[in-house]
Amino acid sequence: MRVYPVSLRYEITKAQLIINKIPAEVKVETEPQGYNMEQHPIRIQIDNKNFFESLGFKSNKSIIMDAVELGEKATLDSMARYSTEKNLMLGPDGLSVAEIAARRSYRTITTTLEFIPEFKPEISWEDGYIDINYIIGNRRVEYTPARLEFEYIPYSVKVYVDKWSDEV
């Protein structure tokens, strides 16, 4: 049997298990909708018609209606005056036309004290309100659970010949 002197070298790599931890992921996306607001303000109504008429500022319709009333009153007053004057001329102690004309010339003066303005403006309002409509936004959630990744590297043995001798 022959024996050859040989020098060997060994390289041994140990087996490895590499564990990689991947954490959980949560993604939340929100699509905002918000709110819709509609405002109906208070409506103030001011009626100044009587106030301005008491100051003397009248509309055309009021001026015409006042003239109609004044004409009717003047007609009724003259009819009443003519009937009383007719009655004064009748009878044994009737007055003459000259006496009746003299009575007409004496007028009594009447004064009245009026405070201006006689009426106040009429103020009224309609209540205002606000319509608020809230719309809930959409939400999308994506969840990726935590996981482990394994990588196995097997062991290895490498044998090298360092010296090979030719001597026997």
C-alpha positions as CSV (number, residue, x, y, z in Angstrom):
1,M,0.0,0.0,0.0
2,R,1.2,3.3,-0.8
3,V,0.7,6.4,1.3
4,Y,0.9,9.8,-0.2
5,P,1.5,12.8,2.1
6,V,-1.3,15.3,1.5
7,S,-2.1,18.5,3.3
8,L,-5.8,19.2,3.4
9,R,-7.6,22.3,4.4
10,Y,-11.3,22.4,5.3
11,E,-13.7,25.3,5.1
12,I,-16.9,24.7,6.9
13,T,-19.8,27.1,6.7
14,K,-22.5,26.7,9.3
15,A,-26.1,26.6,8.3
16,Q,-28.0,29.8,8.8
17,L,-31.7,30.7,9.3
18,I,-32.3,34.4,8.6
19,I,-35.6,35.6,9.9
20,N,-36.9,38.9,8.5
21,K,-39.8,40.5,10.3
22,I,-42.1,42.7,8.2
23,P,-44.4,44.8,10.4
24,A,-48.1,45.3,9.8
25,E,-49.2,48.1,7.6
26,V,-52.4,50.1,7.9
27,K,-53.4,52.6,5.2
28,V,-56.4,54.8,5.8
29,E,-57.6,57.1,3.1
30,T,-60.5,59.5,3.8
31,E,-62.5,61.2,1.0
32,P,-63.9,64.3,2.8
33,Q,-67.4,65.3,1.9
34,G,-68.0,68.1,4.5
35,Y,-71.2,70.0,4.8
36,N,-73.5,72.0,2.7
37,M,-74.9,75.2,4.3
38,E,-77.8,77.3,2.9
39,Q,-78.6,80.5,4.7
40,H,-82.0,82.2,4.7
41,P,-81.4,85.6,6.4
42,I,-84.0,87.5,8.4
43,R,-86.1,89.7,6.1
44,I,-87.0,93.0,7.6
45,Q,-90.1,94.8,6.2
46,I,-90.4,98.5,6.9
47,D,-93.7,100.2,6.0
48,N,-93.2,104.0,6.0
49,K,-96.4,104.9,4.2
50,N,-98.3,106.3,7.2
51,F,-95.2,107.9,8.6
52,F,-94.4,109.9,5.4
53,E,-98.1,110.8,4.9
54,S,-98.2,112.3,8.4
55,L,-95.2,114.4,7.4
56,G,-96.9,115.6,4.2
57,F,-95.1,113.4,1.7
58,K,-98.0,111.6,0.0
59,S,-98.2,109.2,-2.9
60,N,-100.3,110.1,-6.0
61,K,-103.0,107.6,-4.9
62,S,-103.2,109.2,-1.4
63,I,-103.4,112.7,-2.9
64,I,-106.2,111.7,-5.2
65,M,-108.1,109.9,-2.4
66,D,-107.7,113.0,-0.1
67,A,-109.0,115.2,-2.9
68,V,-112.1,112.9,-3.4
69,E,-112.8,113.0,0.4
70,L,-112.4,116.8,0.5
71,G,-114.7,117.2,-2.5
72,E,-117.4,115.0,-0.9
73,K,-117.1,116.9,2.4
74,A,-117.3,120.2,0.7
75,T,-120.4,119.1,-1.2
76,L,-122.1,117.8,2.0
77,D,-121.1,121.0,3.9
78,S,-122.6,123.3,1.2
79,M,-125.8,121.2,1.1
80,A,-126.1,121.5,4.9
81,R,-125.3,125.3,4.7
82,Y,-128.0,125.9,2.0
83,S,-130.6,124.0,4.0
84,T,-129.9,125.9,7.2
85,E,-129.9,129.3,5.3
86,K,-133.2,128.3,3.7
87,N,-134.7,127.6,7.1
88,L,-133.4,130.9,8.4
89,M,-135.2,132.8,5.6
90,L,-138.5,131.1,6.4
91,G,-141.0,132.2,9.0
92,P,-142.2,135.5,10.3
93,D,-138.8,136.4,11.8
94,G,-136.9,135.3,8.7
95,L,-133.5,136.8,8.0
96,S,-132.8,138.7,4.9
97,V,-130.1,137.8,2.4
98,A,-127.9,140.6,3.7
99,E,-128.1,139.3,7.2
100,I,-127.2,135.8,6.1
101,A,-124.3,137.2,4.0
102,A,-123.1,139.1,7.1
103,R,-123.2,135.9,9.1
104,R,-121.0,134.1,6.5
105,S,-118.4,136.8,6.8
106,Y,-117.8,136.2,10.5
107,R,-115.7,133.1,10.7
108,T,-114.5,131.5,13.8
109,I,-110.8,130.5,13.8
110,T,-110.0,127.2,15.2
111,T,-106.5,126.1,15.9
112,T,-105.2,122.7,16.5
113,L,-101.9,121.7,17.8
114,E,-100.5,118.6,16.0
115,F,-97.2,116.9,16.6
116,I,-95.3,115.7,13.6
117,P,-94.9,112.8,12.9
118,E,-98.2,111.4,13.9
119,F,-97.4,107.8,13.0
120,K,-94.3,105.7,13.5
121,P,-92.8,103.4,10.8
122,E,-94.2,99.9,11.0
123,I,-91.3,97.4,11.3
124,S,-91.9,93.6,11.0
125,W,-89.7,90.7,10.0
126,E,-89.7,87.1,8.9
127,D,-87.5,84.7,10.8
128,G,-84.4,83.6,9.1
129,Y,-82.9,80.1,9.3
130,I,-79.9,78.1,8.2
131,D,-80.1,74.7,6.6
132,I,-77.0,72.6,7.4
133,N,-76.6,69.2,5.7
134,Y,-73.6,67.2,6.8
135,I,-72.4,64.4,4.5
136,I,-70.1,61.8,6.1
137,G,-66.9,61.2,4.1
138,N,-66.0,57.8,2.7
139,R,-63.1,56.0,4.4
140,R,-61.1,53.2,2.9
141,V,-58.8,51.0,5.1
142,E,-56.2,48.7,3.8
143,Y,-54.6,46.4,6.3
144,T,-51.5,44.2,5.6
145,P,-50.8,41.9,8.5
146,A,-47.4,41.4,9.9
147,R,-45.4,38.5,8.5
148,L,-42.1,36.6,8.8
149,E,-39.8,35.8,5.9
150,F,-37.4,33.0,6.3
151,E,-34.2,32.4,4.4
152,Y,-32.3,29.2,5.0
153,I,-28.7,28.9,4.0
154,P,-27.5,25.3,4.2
155,Y,-24.2,24.3,5.7
156,S,-21.3,23.6,3.4
157,V,-18.0,21.8,3.6
158,K,-15.2,22.6,1.2
159,V,-12.1,20.5,1.1
160,Y,-8.9,21.9,-0.4
161,V,-5.7,20.2,-1.0
162,D,-2.9,22.5,0.0
163,K,0.1,20.3,-0.6
164,W,0.5,17.3,-2.7
165,S,3.7,15.6,-2.4
166,D,5.2,13.4,-5.1
167,E,7.6,11.7,-2.7
168,V,7.1,8.2,-1.7
